[in-house]
């Protein structure tokens, strides 16, 4: 009797275990059937200046909801005071979702290639990605304060992927040459190398904050760099995060990318032209011992532009909330005081004031040069001829004034 009871108990236990396993398998099958497939989409560079580093988005292929894309690169031009707030640094971008076919069609029309990287996620992780994007798309959460290098359309998808897997990915291989991965400014210069006016403006507006040494992970601020890094990325366990990568939108339109700026239209060319004109004006001034009409016209034009740039920097440094605009060592060179060099050249009565300004101006240019040498801030190459032109004009005014003073003293004797 005891043996029968034991056998019965063993059989019931086995049946219970099998039933539990069957339920567990059924639950896993149900979870797998409901889990979406997650991919990172990367659009290549386009013809617009803000498209030079590409664009990132998450593709979610959901068995219930369908195939859609979530991206964090939307902004509303119709928002009140949009332009002023954008310049000030209150750059509020939004997360949005759209049908995948519509999303890809936009890039197909622009002739921009789109690469899909399918992510190697468990059903639970894929569901968590969907849940996190759902939370991000809620009206109260969809807007965020955009930051060009710290919080953008590339950093947001990466953050969601890592939050879903509950771990930090090992990233490497940004696709950038070693010299372009030392700072944010170096990386920008690599992506903008064919468009020097764009980089000229960035180097003018953004200060020393983007010159700090950065980690390999921080290079993922660029969508194209993120794509390259993700293709080699692994979990701490060593498992690759990307299971498959392929191009889903082909591009055979060379017009999709801006043509490089011709050499004769680059800021460096025109900076050298300005420097040569400054030298010629200074030679004329030193020969005559005083400011000639051509010198006055040049100084008024040159220092007026410098003053206008100084006003812009004043706004960016003291009013704007952009993180990278302050401190900016260029303020030693470009500031509202530059208007003095434009105005004081037109009256003999203001000559002493002009010389005093040029003394201070020359001293500040020396200080700025020392800051560059000490790597406090990396200057745009085209700044060097312009700073030299400023220094030449300041020095020639000082020397010419001393010569005229000596001649006047001899005449009195």
C-alpha positions as CSV (number, residue, x, y, z in Angstrom):
1,X,0.0,0.0,0.0
2,X,2.8,2.3,0.8
3,X,4.5,1.6,-2.5
4,X,1.3,2.4,-4.4
5,X,0.9,5.7,-2.5
6,X,4.5,6.6,-3.3
7,X,4.1,5.8,-7.0
8,X,0.9,7.8,-7.1
9,X,2.6,10.7,-5.4
10,X,5.6,10.6,-7.8
11,X,3.2,10.5,-10.9
12,X,1.1,13.4,-9.6
13,X,4.3,15.4,-9.0
14,X,5.6,14.7,-12.5
15,X,2.3,15.6,-14.1
16,X,2.2,18.9,-12.0
17,X,5.8,19.7,-13.1
18,X,5.0,19.0,-16.7
19,X,1.8,21.2,-16.5
20,X,3.8,24.0,-14.9
21,X,6.4,23.8,-17.7
22,X,3.7,23.8,-20.3
23,X,2.2,26.9,-18.8
24,X,5.6,28.5,-18.6
25,X,6.3,27.7,-22.3
26,X,2.9,29.0,-23.2
27,X,3.6,32.2,-21.3
28,X,6.9,32.5,-23.0
29,X,5.3,31.9,-26.4
30,X,2.6,34.5,-25.7
31,X,5.3,37.0,-24.6
32,X,7.4,36.3,-27.7
33,X,4.4,36.7,-29.9
34,X,3.5,40.1,-28.3
35,X,7.1,41.4,-28.2
36,X,8.0,44.0,-30.8
37,X,11.2,44.0,-32.9
38,X,13.4,47.0,-32.2
39,X,15.9,48.6,-34.6
40,X,18.0,51.8,-34.7
41,X,17.6,53.7,-37.9
42,X,20.4,56.1,-39.1
43,X,19.8,58.5,-41.9
44,X,23.0,59.7,-43.7
45,X,24.0,63.3,-44.1
46,X,21.7,65.6,-46.2
47,X,21.8,68.8,-48.1
48,X,20.8,71.1,-45.2
49,X,23.4,72.4,-42.8
50,X,21.7,70.8,-39.8
51,X,21.8,67.4,-41.5
52,X,25.6,67.1,-41.9
53,X,25.8,64.5,-39.1
54,X,22.8,62.4,-40.0
55,X,19.8,61.6,-37.9
56,X,18.8,58.7,-35.5
57,X,15.5,57.1,-34.7
58,X,14.1,53.9,-33.2
59,X,12.0,51.6,-35.3
60,X,9.4,49.5,-33.5
61,X,7.7,46.7,-35.3
62,X,4.8,45.8,-33.1
63,X,2.5,42.8,-33.7
64,X,-0.5,44.7,-32.4
65,X,0.3,48.4,-33.1
66,X,2.0,48.0,-36.4
67,X,5.3,49.3,-37.8
68,X,6.3,52.8,-36.6
69,X,9.3,55.1,-35.9
70,X,10.0,57.2,-32.8
71,X,12.4,60.1,-33.2
72,X,13.6,63.0,-31.1
73,X,14.3,65.6,-33.8
74,X,11.1,67.5,-34.0
75,X,10.6,71.2,-33.3
76,X,7.7,73.6,-33.8
77,X,8.4,76.7,-35.9
78,X,5.0,78.0,-35.0
79,X,5.8,78.1,-31.3
80,X,5.7,81.7,-29.8
81,X,9.0,83.5,-30.2
82,X,10.6,80.4,-31.7
83,X,13.6,82.2,-33.3
84,X,14.5,84.3,-30.3
85,X,14.1,81.4,-27.9
86,X,16.2,79.1,-30.2
87,X,19.0,81.7,-30.4
88,X,18.8,82.2,-26.6
89,X,19.3,78.5,-26.1
90,X,15.8,77.6,-25.1
91,X,15.8,74.9,-27.8
92,X,12.8,72.7,-27.0
93,X,12.7,69.7,-29.2
94,X,10.0,67.0,-29.2
95,X,9.7,63.3,-29.5
96,X,7.2,62.0,-32.1
97,X,6.0,58.8,-33.7
98,X,5.2,58.2,-37.4
99,X,4.5,55.4,-39.7
100,X,7.7,53.7,-40.9
101,X,6.8,53.9,-44.6
102,X,6.1,57.6,-44.3
103,X,9.4,58.2,-42.4
104,X,11.5,56.3,-45.0
105,X,9.7,58.0,-47.9
106,X,10.9,61.4,-46.6
107,X,14.5,60.3,-46.8
108,X,14.0,58.5,-50.1
109,X,12.8,61.8,-51.6
110,X,15.8,63.6,-50.2
111,X,18.1,61.0,-51.7
112,X,19.5,60.1,-48.3
113,X,20.6,56.6,-47.4
114,X,19.0,55.0,-44.3
115,X,20.7,52.1,-42.4
116,X,18.7,49.8,-40.1
117,X,20.5,48.0,-37.2
118,X,18.3,45.3,-35.7
119,X,18.9,45.0,-32.0
120,X,19.5,41.8,-30.2
121,X,17.0,42.1,-27.3
122,X,15.0,39.6,-25.3
123,X,11.2,39.9,-25.5
124,X,11.2,41.5,-22.1
125,X,13.8,44.1,-23.1
126,X,12.0,44.8,-26.4
127,X,8.7,45.4,-24.5
128,X,10.6,47.7,-22.1
129,X,11.9,49.8,-25.0
130,X,8.3,50.1,-26.3
131,X,7.1,51.1,-22.8
132,X,9.8,53.7,-22.4
133,X,9.1,55.3,-25.7
134,X,5.4,55.3,-24.8
135,X,6.2,57.3,-21.7
136,X,8.5,59.6,-23.7
137,X,5.7,60.3,-26.2
138,X,3.1,61.4,-23.6
139,X,2.2,65.1,-23.9
140,X,3.8,66.0,-20.6
141,X,7.1,64.2,-21.5
142,X,7.5,64.6,-25.2
143,X,9.3,68.0,-25.1
144,X,12.9,68.3,-23.9
145,X,15.7,70.9,-23.8
146,X,17.8,70.0,-26.8
147,X,21.6,70.1,-26.4
148,X,23.8,69.8,-29.5
149,X,26.3,67.4,-27.9
150,X,24.7,66.1,-24.7
151,X,21.0,65.5,-25.3
152,X,19.9,65.1,-28.9
153,X,18.3,62.7,-31.4
154,X,21.3,60.2,-31.0
155,X,21.8,60.3,-27.3
156,X,18.1,59.7,-26.5
157,X,17.7,56.3,-28.3
158,X,21.0,55.1,-26.8
159,X,19.8,56.0,-23.3
160,X,16.5,54.2,-23.9
161,X,18.2,51.0,-25.2
162,X,20.6,51.0,-22.1
163,X,17.7,51.6,-19.7
164,X,15.7,48.7,-21.2
165,X,18.6,46.2,-20.9
166,X,19.5,47.5,-17.5
167,X,23.2,47.8,-18.3
168,X,25.7,50.0,-20.0
169,X,26.9,49.0,-23.5
170,X,30.6,48.8,-24.4
171,X,31.0,51.3,-27.2
172,X,34.0,51.7,-29.5
173,X,34.9,52.4,-33.1
174,X,33.2,55.8,-33.8
175,X,34.5,55.8,-37.4
176,X,36.4,59.1,-36.7
177,X,40.1,59.5,-37.1
178,X,42.0,59.7,-33.8
179,X,42.7,63.4,-34.1
180,X,38.9,64.1,-34.6
181,X,37.9,62.3,-31.4
182,X,39.8,64.4,-28.8
183,X,37.1,67.0,-28.2
184,X,33.6,68.0,-29.4
185,X,35.1,70.7,-31.5
186,X,37.5,68.3,-33.2
187,X,34.6,66.0,-34.0
188,X,32.5,68.9,-35.4
189,X,35.4,70.0,-37.6
190,X,35.6,66.5,-39.1
191,X,31.9,66.4,-40.0
192,X,32.0,70.0,-41.3
193,X,35.4,69.9,-43.0
194,X,33.9,70.6,-46.4
195,X,31.7,73.5,-45.1
196,X,34.2,75.9,-43.5
197,X,31.7,78.8,-43.1
198,X,29.5,76.6,-40.9
199,X,32.4,75.6,-38.7
200,X,33.6,79.3,-38.7
201,X,30.3,80.3,-37.1
202,X,30.4,77.4,-34.6
203,X,34.0,78.3,-33.6
204,X,32.9,82.0,-33.2
205,X,29.8,81.3,-31.1
206,X,30.9,78.3,-28.9
207,X,33.6,78.8,-26.3
208,X,36.1,76.7,-24.5
209,X,33.5,74.3,-23.1
210,X,33.6,72.1,-26.3
211,X,37.4,71.9,-26.2
212,X,37.6,69.7,-23.1
213,X,38.9,66.1,-23.6
214,X,35.9,63.7,-24.2
215,X,35.5,60.0,-23.8
216,X,34.7,57.6,-26.7
217,X,31.2,57.3,-25.4
218,X,30.6,61.1,-25.7
219,X,31.3,60.8,-29.4
220,X,27.9,59.1,-29.8
221,X,26.4,62.6,-29.9
222,X,26.7,62.2,-33.7
223,X,24.1,59.9,-35.3
224,X,26.7,58.5,-37.8
225,X,29.2,57.9,-35.0
226,X,26.5,56.2,-33.0
227,X,25.7,53.8,-35.9
228,X,29.4,52.9,-36.2
229,X,29.8,52.4,-32.5
230,X,26.7,50.4,-32.1
231,X,27.8,48.0,-34.9
232,X,30.7,46.9,-32.6
233,X,28.9,47.4,-29.3
234,X,28.6,44.6,-26.8
235,X,26.9,44.0,-23.4
236,X,29.2,43.4,-20.5
237,X,28.7,39.7,-21.1
238,X,30.3,40.1,-24.6
239,X,27.1,39.5,-26.6
240,X,26.7,41.9,-29.5
241,X,23.8,44.3,-29.3
242,X,23.2,44.4,-33.1
243,X,22.0,41.2,-34.7
244,X,21.8,42.4,-38.3
245,X,22.6,45.6,-40.2
246,X,21.5,46.5,-43.7
247,X,20.5,49.5,-45.9
248,X,16.8,49.9,-46.2
249,X,16.9,53.1,-48.3
250,X,19.5,53.3,-51.0
251,X,20.8,56.6,-52.3
252,X,22.2,57.2,-55.8
253,X,21.6,61.0,-55.7
254,X,24.9,62.9,-55.3
255,X,22.8,66.1,-54.8
256,X,21.7,64.7,-51.4
257,X,25.0,66.1,-50.0
258,X,26.2,69.7,-50.2
259,X,29.1,70.3,-52.6
260,X,32.3,71.4,-50.8
261,X,32.8,75.1,-50.5
262,X,35.2,76.3,-53.3
263,X,38.6,77.5,-52.1
264,X,38.1,81.1,-53.2
265,X,34.9,81.3,-51.1
266,X,36.3,79.9,-47.9
267,X,36.7,82.1,-44.7
268,X,40.5,81.4,-44.8
269,X,40.8,83.0,-48.3
270,X,38.9,86.1,-47.3
271,X,40.7,86.4,-44.0
272,X,44.0,86.4,-45.8
273,X,42.6,89.1,-48.2
274,X,41.6,91.2,-45.1
275,X,45.1,90.7,-43.6
276,X,46.8,91.8,-46.9
277,X,44.6,95.0,-47.0
278,X,45.4,95.7,-43.4
279,X,49.2,95.5,-44.2
280,X,48.8,97.8,-47.2
281,X,46.8,100.3,-45.2
282,X,49.4,100.3,-42.4
283,X,52.3,100.8,-44.9
284,X,50.4,103.8,-46.3
285,X,49.8,105.2,-42.8
286,X,53.4,104.8,-41.7
287,X,54.6,106.6,-44.8
288,X,52.3,109.5,-44.4
289,X,52.6,109.6,-40.7
290,X,48.8,109.8,-40.3
291,X,45.6,108.0,-41.1
292,X,44.8,108.2,-44.8
293,X,41.3,108.0,-46.2
294,X,41.7,104.4,-47.2
295,X,42.9,103.6,-43.7
296,X,39.8,105.2,-42.2
297,X,37.5,103.4,-44.6
298,X,39.2,100.1,-43.8
299,X,39.2,100.6,-40.0
300,X,35.6,101.7,-40.0
301,X,34.5,98.6,-42.0
302,X,36.8,96.1,-40.1
303,X,36.1,97.3,-36.6
304,X,32.4,97.7,-37.3
305,X,32.2,94.1,-38.2
306,X,34.2,93.2,-35.1
307,X,31.8,95.2,-33.0
308,X,28.8,93.5,-34.5
309,X,30.4,90.1,-33.7
310,X,31.1,91.5,-30.2
311,X,27.4,92.3,-29.7
312,X,26.5,88.7,-30.8
313,X,29.0,87.3,-28.4
314,X,27.7,89.5,-25.6
315,X,24.3,88.1,-26.1
316,X,25.5,84.5,-26.3
317,X,27.8,84.8,-23.2
318,X,25.6,86.9,-20.9
319,X,22.0,86.3,-22.1
320,X,21.9,82.9,-23.8
321,X,21.5,79.8,-21.7
322,X,23.5,77.6,-24.2
323,X,25.9,75.7,-22.1
324,X,28.8,75.9,-24.6
325,X,28.8,79.7,-25.3
326,X,30.5,80.7,-22.1
327,X,33.4,81.2,-21.3
328,X,34.5,82.3,-24.7
329,X,38.1,83.7,-24.9
330,X,37.3,85.4,-28.3
331,X,35.6,88.1,-26.2
332,X,39.1,89.6,-25.7
333,X,39.1,90.3,-29.4
334,X,35.5,90.7,-30.4
335,X,33.5,92.9,-28.1
336,X,31.3,96.1,-28.3
337,X,34.4,98.2,-27.6
338,X,35.6,97.5,-31.2
339,X,33.2,100.2,-32.4
340,X,35.7,102.7,-30.9
341,X,38.1,101.7,-33.6
342,X,35.5,102.3,-36.2
343,X,34.4,105.7,-35.0
344,X,37.4,107.5,-33.5
345,X,39.4,107.5,-36.7
346,X,37.3,110.3,-38.2
347,X,38.3,113.1,-35.9
348,X,41.7,114.6,-34.9
349,X,40.2,115.5,-31.6
350,X,39.7,111.8,-30.7
351,X,43.3,110.8,-31.7
352,X,44.5,110.3,-28.1
353,X,41.4,108.3,-27.2
354,X,42.0,106.2,-30.4
355,X,45.6,105.5,-29.4
356,X,44.5,104.5,-25.9
357,X,42.0,102.1,-27.3
358,X,44.5,100.6,-29.7
359,X,47.0,100.1,-26.8
360,X,44.4,98.2,-24.8
361,X,43.2,96.4,-28.0
362,X,46.8,95.2,-28.8
363,X,47.4,94.0,-25.2
364,X,44.1,92.0,-25.3
365,X,45.2,90.4,-28.6
366,X,48.5,89.4,-27.0
367,X,46.5,87.9,-24.1
368,X,44.2,86.0,-26.5
369,X,47.3,84.6,-28.4
370,X,48.7,83.3,-25.1
371,X,45.3,81.7,-24.4
372,X,45.5,79.9,-27.7
373,X,49.1,78.8,-27.2
374,X,48.1,77.4,-23.7
375,X,45.2,75.5,-25.4
376,X,42.5,77.4,-23.3
377,X,40.4,77.5,-26.5
378,X,41.0,76.2,-30.0
379,X,40.7,78.9,-32.7
380,X,39.3,78.5,-36.1
381,X,42.3,78.7,-38.6
382,X,40.7,81.6,-40.4
383,X,40.7,83.6,-37.1
384,X,44.5,83.9,-37.2
385,X,44.8,86.2,-40.2
386,X,41.9,88.4,-38.9
387,X,43.5,88.7,-35.4
388,X,46.8,89.5,-37.1
389,X,45.1,92.2,-39.2
390,X,43.7,93.7,-36.0
391,X,47.1,93.6,-34.4
392,X,48.8,95.2,-37.4
393,X,46.3,98.0,-37.5
394,X,46.6,98.6,-33.7
395,X,50.4,98.6,-33.9
396,X,50.6,100.9,-36.9
397,X,48.4,103.4,-35.2
398,X,50.6,103.4,-32.1
399,X,53.8,103.7,-34.1
400,X,52.4,106.4,-36.4
401,X,51.3,108.4,-33.4
402,X,54.7,108.2,-31.8
403,X,56.4,109.3,-35.1
404,X,54.1,112.3,-35.4
405,X,54.7,113.2,-31.8
406,X,58.4,113.1,-32.3
407,X,58.2,115.3,-35.4
408,X,56.0,117.7,-33.5
409,X,58.5,117.9,-30.7
410,X,61.3,118.6,-33.1
411,X,59.3,121.4,-34.8
412,X,58.7,123.1,-31.4
413,X,62.4,123.0,-30.6
